[in-house]
């Protein structure tokens, strides 16, 4: 691949990261083939449409498809750069599953040629890039593989994790700094040259294992800090304190910045990545493990409080506001809101209504529960109890006048002016999360 030519690119996996990445690369002028295992996804993209919710992504995809710079397929084809952006889930024992990464390696191996660059972007346990390399080496003994040959390698292999926030993915793919870890320094330099074509942020090179650990550390750091806020909210609840007021005042200290509590932690990053570190060093990660436990426990704490509220008002209709793992997106992976709402649905059935503006239909676990999906206006008209699980903008803007007579359990702190709930025994209950 010459530095003065635009490389042909193959992006493997067209999900929440892969599709925006493919579109941004195509916008830079490279011809991009997106590879996915779903025919429905392939057909949708080839029509210039999208299958996920992300700000401004629809217009970008429509434009690059129309210009012939982005197409999708279920069949791999030769390219100059291969970017792997597939899922890396964990099992019931929290052991990481890198089978999708290795499957991607098997898929692209037959078409690799001298000069190609292979980049793994999937958040992965330390050592995964080396596993990917070994898989390619096994399938292509005719190629000289970096780290396994004393000669100049035929291909380059690197790791460069995404570092984006849903709802701002296109902006952050372009402007955020990137950590690029090569199997060898030469590999890192080859990957660096590729990313500088479309990334304005600083691109810093390192080794693959350090880059893998860096991504895990970033999300574990967030998880630990959210766990402090969530634990604080439980303590404040027991003491009858308003956790939002406590945090607001504590954050006036110049060296204190407590995050906001919520109903738990969701998404396929913060709720997952810390386990990859724990799995790699189980005896040396008590803090990270405990933080994961605190944030998972918070979901059960919210369920218990919500159940108590609903049971105390046996006739009232209940609206659960939100299912996504964060505001203003349609991503429900590992969502604590979804967990809480589904528990309430199974227990209270048709008394529960779901308000989720980013879902065309309810997830499968709500089938046969009797719950209905309504919009926020119907909820304000028909429901006496509102349980705020996601801080979507459409919920934030509801004025006090429309909810003053409601019983509200606000797990996100979006309505600080909401009156306290009065229990049937006459005592007041501050509904902190």
C-alpha angles and dihedrals in degrees: 000000000000118000092233095055130077108245123232106241134203117197112197111208123027102208133116092314104023098056096048089045092051091048094049092049090049090050088059089062103263120128107242131198113198115207123204138160093226119085089198091057091047093050093046093053094044087057088056092252133119134230098203135059116248131143113266093349094116094059093044094050092046090052099048092043090051090051091051093244097115129043133157133222144163090225123077121233133187117280140160097239127031118198116192115205106162131139123278106194129170131234130238090280090052092249111149119250113213095169092113091055092050091046088054089051090053090049097053099035096084093057099043116120138181111297098023123138122216117196126185114207099168114112101254144173116265109279097030094113088055090051089052089050092050091050091053091046090052093051097040109040087160091070126078104234124208114253091018100066135058090211128075104290121240094222138026125231125194144160122230115165122207116248106193142131118230108248091034100049099124093049094045095045086061104035107032122095116254131216109214117193120189129198080231131008088255090056091051091052092050091051091045091057089053096049093047087066092072109007119090094183122087115281112211121193126217138140122298097249093051091049091050091051092045092061092048092048092051092057095039088054090055092046093052092049093047089049089058090053093046093048090048090053091055091049092047090050092054091049094047094245130141103245092198090058092047092051093045091054095041091052090061086077106098093232100040124088110165114186124229120272122228142164092295136297125294144170131079094281119044094031093048114028098066089063089061089061092045091050091051094049109016095166095050104047109071093136096050092045092049092049090054089051093050093051093046090047090053090069091057091046090055092047091053093049093046092049091051091052094048093045091051089059104041097177100043121109112233130214120198106204111214141357103197121102092240140008126296099002136099096226112121099171113138088347116173089201090058090048093051095044093048091051091052091045092054092048102040103024117184093015087074124080124184125219111195115149092188096058124079088195138005121268118263097262090069092060113119093005094110093237121139132214114232137164127253093261092056090047092054091048100043110024126078094189124054120190110193110209102156128035097225112168091241088062096043094059096056104117123229091248090067095048106028092105094047129101102236132193103188110190092173102048094234095137107049090163094059113122118245117266116251115220121219091253090060098252120125120240120201103215100217113161 
